[in-house]
Amino acid sequence: MTTRSATAPAGKAGEPGSGDAGPPRGPARRDAEATKAAILRAVRHLLARHAQADITLKAVADRAGVSAPLILKYFGNKDTLFAQVMSFEEDAAALLDAPLADLGRHMVRHVLVSQTEQGADPVLRIVFAPLHGEQGDILRTNFRTQVVDRLADRLAGRLGGPDAGLRAELAVGALLGLGVMFGIARGTEVRAADIDDLVARYGPLVQAQLTP
């Protein structure tokens, strides 16, 4: 929230005569972007655990540490907000951002770090697609084209072979299994293990599908 200087003229922020020198400065913009990111993380966290119809703006607001009216200010309405988290585009870019020789370990680490540090798995929300009605169909389509097919195209281009699609599905399936055990089943041993140890153990399993 912006604090008005004691010497600033009265008036609403952004209106002529309000004392504003111009557009919001860098820190204000960064604060807004950070708030939006926190809201989207909250939605992704909830969407990976509940049906969309059961998720209220209040639940999102509580999770993000903001007010429901602020969510409406930034995103307009609930449908617009949820439409943004139906996309896996940015998640796939980060998930696949590593050389092929080390991609399996990178993907495993990314899933674990996302859950432990950001509270949102990059792909786990696909597990709840059957609960989301028509939105679930959109979620499945986006998951297929933006994650699985993108990985398959990369495998086909790098290694060739007719089984690139199968290997991509198996690799992503292994990641989903890890995400479910860690984030939903909340396996006590997995959650207590060191991330580096989990990457060393599980990374080669995923890598085996990428570079058979």
N, C-alpha and C positions, 0 to 999 in steps of 0.2 A: 504494500500500500504506500502511495506517495505521500510524503509529509510536506505540507505547505510551509514555505519560509515565513517567518513572522513579518517580513516586509513586503511580501507578495500582495498585489492588489486582489480584491475579492473577485470571485467569478469561478466558473467551472473550468477544470483543467481542459486545455485544448481550445477554449473559446477566446476570441479577441478580448484583450483587456484582462485576461486571467493571470498574466505575468509569465506565461510560458514563452520561452525564447524560440521554440520551434518544435519539430517532431520529437518523440520520446528518445532519450539518449540511450547509448549502448546498454548500460546496466538494466534499465527498465525493459528493454527488448529481451535481454537475456533472461530476466526473471520471468517474463511471460512465456518464453519458449520452455524454460525449465518447468513451469507449472503445467503447460500443455503436455510435456513429456511425462510428468508424474501422473496426470490423468489417464493418458494412454496406457501407461504401465499398469495402472490400477484396473483398467478395463480388461487388459490382456490377462492379468492374474485371475480376475473373477471369471472371465470367459473360459479359462482352462479348468474351471472347477464347478461351474453352474450353467444351467440353461440360460440363454439370453433373456428369455421372458421373465426369468426369476431375478434378474439383476436390476436393481433400482438405481436411479441417479444418486440417491442418498448413500447407497452402498459404495458406489464409485467415489463419491465425495469423501466419505469416511476413510476409505482406503488411501486416497490420494492426499488427504489432509487439507482439503479445500471445501468450499461451500457449493451446494448444488447450483445456485444461481451463477456462480463463476463458470461452471461447466457449460451452462447454456450460453453464457457470454462468448466463450471461446469456440463452441462447436455448434451452436444453434439449437439442436435438439438431439434426443437420444439416438435416433436413427442415423444421423450424420456422424455422431461419435462412434457408433459401433461399425459403421461402414469403413472407417479408417483402420480398425483393427482386424477387419476381415481380409486385409491384404497381407501377404507374406513377403512383399518385394524387398523391403529394407532388411527384414530378418534373414532372407536367403543370401543377400549380398554379404552380410557379416558372417553367416554360417559357412559360406563357401570361400571365404577370403583367406586362402592359404594355398601353397603349392600342392599339387596332387600327391606328392610323396609323403606329405605330412598332414594331409587333409583329414584323415580319420581322427588323429589325436586332436587336431584343431576343433573339429566338430564336437567331439566329446567335451573338451574343455569349455567351449562356448556354451553348450547346454548347461553344464554344471555351474559355471560362473554366472550365467544369466539368472539361474534359479537362486543361487545363494546371495548374490550381490544386488540383483535388480528385482527379484521377486516375480519374474515372468520368464517362462521357457519360450524360446523362439518358435517352436513348432507344436507344443503340447496341446494347444487349443483345438487342433484338428480332431483330437480324441472325442470331443464333445459335439462334433458336427451333427450327429443324429438328433440331438436335443434342440437344435436351433431352427427347425422347420425349413422354410425357404432360404433363410440366411445360411443354414447348414449346407445347402447346395452350392451357394456362392463360396463358402469357406472351402469346400472340397475342391471346387474348380480352381480356385486360387492356389490352393496347396499343391495340386497336381501340376499346374503350369509354372508356378513361380518357384517351387522348391524341387519337386521330383524331376520334372522334365528339364529344368535348368541344369540339375546335376547330371542327368542322363546325357544331355547334349554335350556337356563338358567331357564326360567319359568317352563318348563316341568320337568326339573330335580329337581327343588325346591318344586314345588307345585303339579305337575302332572296335569292330565286333558287334554282332547282332544282339548281344545280351546286355548292352549298356543300360537299357531301361530296367531290366530285372535287377542288375547290380545296384542301380540307384535306389530302387524300391527297398531292397534288402538293407542297404546301408542306412537309409532314413528310418526304416522300421526298427533297426537296432537302436537308433537314437531315441525313437519314441519309447521303446521299452525301458531304456535308462531313465528317461524323463518321468515316466509313469512310476517307476520304482522309487525314484528320488522325491518327486513332487506330489504324487497322489497317494501311492501306497505308503510313502514315507518310511521306507525300509531303514531300520535302526542302524544296521551295519554299514549300509551304503552312505547314509547321512553322517555317520561318525568317521568315515574314512577320509584320509587326506585327498584333496583333489588331484594332486600330482600322482598319487598311487592309483586312483581310479582311471586317470588318463592313461597311465602305463599299462593297466590291465585291460581296459575296455577299448582303447584306441586301436590296437591291432585287430580286434574283432571287426570294427567298422572298416578299417583299412583293407582288410582281406577282400571285401566286396568291391572296393575301389580299384585296387591293383592286384587282381587274382594271379 
